[in-house]
Amino acid sequence: MAACISELSDGRLAVIESAAPGASRPPVQAGVRLPFVAPFGREFVAWAPTTVREEWLAAAGPVNDVYRARMPKVLKEVQRRGYGIERLSDPLLKVFAALLALEDTTAEDPVAARLAGAVADLTIIDFLPGELNKIAQHPLATISAPIFDADGDVVMSVSAQPYKQLTVEEVRNIGASVVGFAEYASSLVARHAPAIQAHHPAHNEART
């Protein structure tokens, strides 16, 4: 399965590495940059302070009330579960294509932010616990887990890119794999940092 690693760079989510089995190309390739506004980058803010979450949510501009009420629950679930799940939908694909066309613009570009907001308005973000029993009905784009530094801050993320429908068991297995990789990467990051290594808070949840 294709996978990638992303980091925050100049106010954007930047894919810095990507790979896929054999000669195939990953759906999300290295070099892709997305605005760091809701709903993109949930794994970067699920463990963040409330002020950071609020700024991230507000950056997308006006959104519908259903989305606004849902997102705090989604962030709580991402933190509990240890990883985020991105649904693969026509609006997401169209917005993704449009954002790629805006890659040369500045990080503060309001058009890019509003395109991200369009995903919020036109799609259902992630999965809450009561929705997992129907997850097999929906194709999935990515399953992403955070990579922490020694201080417990999220500095990168690792994403599996299924781009197809999966069963609940498959999602949980992939989720455990990306969390396991993220935990290992976190230990490497911490090893090269002056502070004491932080424990990955998602590890135990992914194993339950």
C-alpha positions as CSV (number, residue, x, y, z in Angstrom):
1,M,0.0,0.0,0.0
2,A,1.2,3.5,-0.8
3,A,2.3,5.7,2.1
4,C,3.7,9.1,2.7
5,I,5.3,11.4,5.4
6,S,4.2,15.0,5.9
7,E,5.4,17.9,7.9
8,L,4.3,21.5,8.6
9,S,6.3,24.0,6.5
10,D,5.6,27.7,6.1
11,G,1.9,27.3,7.2
12,R,1.3,24.4,4.9
13,L,1.1,20.6,5.1
14,A,4.0,19.4,2.9
15,V,4.4,15.8,1.8
16,I,8.2,15.2,2.1
17,E,8.4,11.5,1.2
18,S,6.1,9.0,-0.5
19,A,6.3,5.5,-1.8
20,A,4.2,2.8,-3.3
21,P,4.7,-1.0,-4.0
22,G,6.4,-2.0,-7.2
23,A,6.4,0.5,-10.1
24,S,3.1,2.1,-9.1
25,R,2.8,5.8,-8.1
26,P,1.4,6.8,-4.8
27,P,-1.9,8.8,-5.1
28,V,-0.4,11.6,-2.9
29,Q,3.2,12.2,-4.0
30,A,6.1,14.0,-2.4
31,G,6.1,17.7,-3.1
32,V,2.3,18.1,-2.6
33,R,1.5,21.1,-0.3
34,L,-1.9,21.7,1.3
35,P,-3.1,24.6,3.4
36,F,-2.9,23.9,7.1
37,V,-6.5,24.7,7.8
38,A,-9.5,22.5,8.9
39,P,-10.2,19.8,8.0
40,F,-6.7,19.0,6.7
41,G,-4.0,17.9,9.2
42,R,-6.2,16.7,12.0
43,E,-3.5,14.5,13.4
44,F,-1.4,17.7,13.9
45,V,-3.9,19.4,16.1
46,A,-5.8,16.6,17.9
47,W,-3.1,16.8,20.7
48,A,-2.6,20.5,20.5
49,P,-3.8,23.2,23.0
50,T,-7.3,24.5,22.6
51,T,-6.1,27.8,21.2
52,V,-4.2,26.1,18.4
53,R,-7.3,24.0,17.6
54,E,-9.5,27.1,17.5
55,E,-7.1,28.9,15.1
56,W,-6.9,25.9,12.9
57,L,-10.7,25.6,12.8
58,A,-11.3,29.3,12.1
59,A,-8.7,29.5,9.3
60,A,-11.1,27.8,6.8
61,G,-13.6,30.6,7.1
62,P,-17.4,30.2,7.5
63,V,-18.6,26.6,7.5
64,N,-21.9,24.9,8.2
65,D,-23.2,24.3,11.8
66,V,-23.2,20.5,11.4
67,Y,-19.5,20.6,10.6
68,R,-18.6,23.0,13.3
69,A,-20.4,20.8,15.9
70,R,-18.8,17.7,14.6
71,M,-15.1,18.7,14.5
72,P,-14.4,18.8,18.2
73,K,-15.8,15.3,18.5
74,V,-13.6,14.2,15.5
75,L,-10.5,15.6,17.1
76,K,-11.3,13.9,20.4
77,E,-11.8,10.6,18.5
78,V,-8.5,11.0,16.5
79,Q,-6.7,11.5,19.8
80,R,-8.4,8.5,21.4
81,R,-8.0,6.2,18.4
82,G,-4.5,7.4,17.6
83,Y,-5.1,8.1,13.9
84,G,-7.3,10.1,11.5
85,I,-9.3,8.6,8.6
86,E,-9.9,10.6,5.5
87,R,-12.9,9.7,3.4
88,L,-12.4,9.5,-0.4
89,S,-15.1,11.6,-2.0
90,D,-15.7,13.5,-5.3
91,P,-15.6,16.9,-3.5
92,L,-12.3,15.9,-1.8
93,L,-10.7,14.9,-5.2
94,K,-11.9,18.0,-6.9
95,V,-10.7,20.3,-4.1
96,F,-7.4,18.4,-4.0
97,A,-6.9,19.0,-7.7
98,A,-7.7,22.7,-7.3
99,L,-5.3,23.0,-4.4
100,L,-2.5,21.5,-6.5
101,A,-3.1,24.2,-9.1
102,L,-2.5,26.8,-6.3
103,E,0.7,25.3,-5.0
104,D,2.8,28.3,-6.2
105,T,0.7,30.8,-4.2
106,T,1.5,32.0,-0.7
107,A,0.6,30.2,2.4
108,E,-1.9,32.8,3.4
109,D,-3.8,32.6,0.1
110,P,-7.5,32.9,1.0
111,V,-8.6,30.9,-2.1
112,A,-6.7,27.9,-0.8
113,A,-8.3,28.3,2.6
114,R,-11.8,28.5,1.2
115,L,-11.2,25.5,-0.9
116,A,-10.4,23.6,2.3
117,G,-13.5,25.0,3.8
118,A,-15.4,23.5,0.8
119,V,-14.4,20.0,1.9
120,A,-15.8,20.8,5.3
121,D,-19.1,22.0,3.8
122,L,-19.5,19.2,1.2
123,T,-18.3,16.1,3.0
124,I,-18.5,14.2,6.3
125,I,-15.2,14.4,8.0
126,D,-13.6,11.3,9.5
127,F,-15.6,8.6,11.4
128,L,-17.0,8.8,14.9
129,P,-17.3,5.6,17.0
130,G,-21.0,5.0,16.0
131,E,-20.2,5.3,12.3
132,L,-17.4,2.6,12.1
133,N,-19.9,-0.2,11.5
134,K,-20.6,1.4,8.1
135,I,-17.0,2.3,7.2
136,A,-16.9,-0.5,4.6
137,Q,-19.4,1.4,2.5
138,H,-17.0,4.3,2.0
139,P,-13.8,4.4,0.1
140,L,-10.9,5.8,2.1
141,A,-8.1,8.2,1.0
142,T,-5.7,8.1,3.9
143,I,-5.2,6.8,7.5
144,S,-2.8,9.1,9.3
145,A,-0.9,9.0,12.6
146,P,1.2,11.7,14.3
147,I,4.9,11.6,14.9
148,F,6.0,13.3,18.1
149,D,9.2,15.0,19.1
150,A,10.8,14.6,22.6
151,D,8.6,17.3,24.0
152,G,5.4,15.6,22.9
153,D,4.7,18.0,20.0
154,V,3.5,16.7,16.7
155,V,6.2,17.4,14.1
156,M,5.3,15.0,11.2
157,S,2.7,12.5,10.3
158,V,2.7,9.2,8.4
159,S,-0.2,8.3,6.2
160,A,-1.3,5.0,4.5
161,Q,-3.0,5.7,1.2
162,P,-5.5,2.9,0.6
163,Y,-7.7,4.8,-1.9
164,K,-10.3,2.1,-1.8
165,Q,-13.0,0.6,0.5
166,L,-11.8,-1.4,3.5
167,T,-13.5,-3.4,6.2
168,V,-13.4,-2.3,9.9
169,E,-10.8,-4.9,10.7
170,E,-8.6,-3.8,7.8
171,V,-8.9,-0.2,8.9
172,R,-7.9,-1.1,12.5
173,N,-5.0,-3.2,11.3
174,I,-3.7,-0.4,9.0
175,G,-4.3,2.1,11.8
176,A,-2.2,0.0,14.2
177,S,0.5,-0.3,11.6
178,V,0.7,3.5,11.0
179,V,0.7,4.2,14.7
180,G,3.4,1.6,15.2
181,F,5.5,3.3,12.5
182,A,4.8,6.7,14.0
183,E,5.9,5.5,17.4
184,Y,9.2,4.2,16.0
185,A,9.7,7.4,14.1
186,S,9.0,9.4,17.3
187,S,11.7,7.5,19.1
188,L,14.2,8.3,16.3
189,V,13.2,12.0,16.5
190,A,13.5,12.0,20.2
191,R,16.9,10.3,20.1
192,H,18.3,13.2,18.1
193,A,16.7,15.8,20.4
194,P,18.1,17.2,23.7
195,A,15.0,16.5,25.7
196,I,13.8,13.2,27.2
197,Q,11.9,11.0,24.7
198,A,8.2,11.4,25.0
199,H,5.9,8.4,24.9
200,H,3.6,8.2,21.9
201,P,0.1,8.7,23.5
202,A,-1.7,6.9,20.6
203,H,0.1,3.6,20.9
204,N,-2.0,1.9,23.5
205,E,-5.3,3.1,22.0
206,A,-4.4,1.6,18.6
207,R,-3.7,-1.7,20.2
208,T,-7.2,-1.9,21.8
